[in-house]
Amino acid sequence: MTQLRFRVGLAILAVMVLLFAVFLIWRMNIERGPRLELAQTEWDLGRVQHDSRTRIRVPFRNSGDSPLVISRVVAGCSCIATEADKPSYEPGESGYVDVEVHAGGLPGGKISQGIWLYTNETNHPYHSVTLTGTMAASLRVTPNPLNLGEVVVGSSPEGELLVIAVGETKPFHVTSVSTDIAGAVVQCEPASMQIPNIAHSTVGSIYRITVKCPTLTQRGALQGVLTIKTDSHLKETLEVPVLAQVISSFQSTPVSLLFRQPMAAPQRLEVVCDRDVEIQAQPDQLVQCNPLTKVPSKTWRFDCQYRGGATSVYRGKIKLEIQGHPTESVLEIPYTIIPQ
């Protein structure tokens, strides 16, 4: 019996020694390889002003025994831009991640945002960094600028924006609104609504401002400024650009014609409008356009034929006279003649 107990004890001891050896090997394997070591995992941005840009540099070190690779750096907000100084680091080498925070995209109140560094470490594939701080009270205009996009000649586009006091519970008032766009009508009224990404408890006042442009009669860029006056101690005057691109109400297919000498094939041109009109092609020295449409219509088709006579590359414009449209009287279609 004593001998049996002795053998059992030896067996248990052998198992324990084996398990301990396995643990040591496992521990050694964990500690081998790349290892990212952050000098600091939490950064206080302090009091951040609206629309400011705060930059910090997050340092780290590869304390492992093989190259460290940072595959990507992910931020918890699109308002945070990140970039590592390079993709890989040798054992013992230090590096950093540059971080830029655009406060205009952050909600009001307390700031708490995360950044994650993904690496080639086997047992710890990512590391997190926390950004904290407080947004200073501010007057925000959204959207800014007020971009009306592409609008057609003859239209009266309109758009709206909001003026919001964020981080300030004391109400304010918009005292006046004006614009340098001739003929534009501006309306302002208090609004009550929930603003995405902004805690409603941090909003002091909200105003909705609507801008309606006059009938636009000229193609090209529309640029103006909306001036907002307030009684807020945060900012008394706000200036917001108002932008639009005024395009023709006529659409041509193709938008330009190409003729190759000497046997230039006729080109089919189609012009589409939002109403019935009459279109007549003006005489051109090198290109003749014959209408296939004979009555007022929204769609006009032409057969355009090169007459000959160009001795080198030539660029010109076919002028189409428009009747029956309130704002447009001429449409120009560019063409190019290329000798062979």
Secondary structure, 3 states (H helix, E strand, C coil): CHHHHHHHHHHHHHHHHHHHHHHHHHHHHHHCCCCEEECCCEEEEEEECCCCEEEEEEEEEECCCCCEEEEEEEECCCCEEEEECCCEECCCCEEEEEEEEEHHHCCCCEEEEEEEEEECCCCCCEEEEEEEEEECCEEEEECCCEEEEEEECCCCCEEEEEEEEECCCCCCCEEEEEECCCCCEEEEEECCCCCCCCCHHHEEEEEEEEEECCCCCCCEEEEEEEEEEECCCCCCEEEEEEEEEEECCCEEECCCEEEECCCCCCEEEEEEEEEEEEEEECCCCCEEEEECCCCCEEEEEEEEEECCCCCCCEEEEEEEEEECCCCCCEEEEEEEEECC
